[in-house]
Amino acid sequence: MRIPGWKRTLLAVPFALSVAAFLPACESGGGGGGSGRVANIKPGTMPADGSWTGVYFNPQYGNLHLVETGSSVAGKWKRTDGSAWGELNGPVNANVFHFEWTEHKIGLVGPSSTSKGKGYFVYKRPPGDNIDDKLEGEWGLGSDEAGNSWDCVKQRHVVPDLKSIGGVAEPTGPSKDWK
């Protein structure tokens, strides 16, 4: 049976519209291998005596230890509830730090035990006297650099110690006490 041309057109239009609606989702980085959401942050001036090196506190993510070396920063954190620890690193440009991160869930093994993504921080000094510097930023999963807030307050007189976070994978196999 042959379908007349005008009926083929009527059948093709809904199909074309559904494909057109689907394509942007594939390109947005939502798992289709796209470039992901990127934060459009312009670098500003770093405060005169400001330094990325330090320890920054967030109630959920705990103490974030950052160490600046040249034009890059490396850091580690352990969540306040002890459920996970993570590491990040990336380039800095004045008061903007773009990073890649990996977080390891303590006590879990397998694919769901590790999460990865990207993010950014902007170093800020609030106006006023005796006010702590802070980081305002976001993190995203996979290729996304944005989507989840991560703000921290710099802790005074606390020296970062990346080794204090650990970073050694959880032990594997039975313990020596296992019977």
Phi, psi and omega in degrees: 000134181261133179267128179300153183304318182292329177286324176298321179296316179297325178285327184285328184299308179299323178297314180297320179294321180292323177294318180297324179288331183281324186301316179300326178296324179290329185272350188279355181089010181280036177113356181265012178083013179287186184280345178084171177281128181244134177284128179266077184253129178263131178298143176241196181276131174284137176306147187310314181251018179286150180213137176293330181295125180163185177241129185239135184252138172225135183302330181269315187269355177079207180273122177261115180267120179241140176229122179267132176226108182064238181255025178221162180229141173236149181204167176216154175214162172226128182302150183297331179274001177075011185279341184200159171227156183213171179219149179213159175195158179168181183277152173244148175222101183058247184259017180240133181235113174262135185219161167250141183229157173222132177239135182248123179278125184287130178090355179253151174230162179096184186302327183277359182278346181231134175241149181222155177182200181227170178187185178208156171229146171244123180280127182227148173240110179295151178291155178115173179263147174057041179242136184283145174294161180213163173247132173242127183198187179216160172225155177221161178273150177062234182272357178283138178256354185220171175130333182229128183289141173214096179248144183221154175248132180289131181272131182285138172060027177247123182270130180293145179219093183300326181291339181291339179282334183099231182118359177276134179300153178300146179301147177248155179080173182289151177284170182293341180276349185292136180233000000 
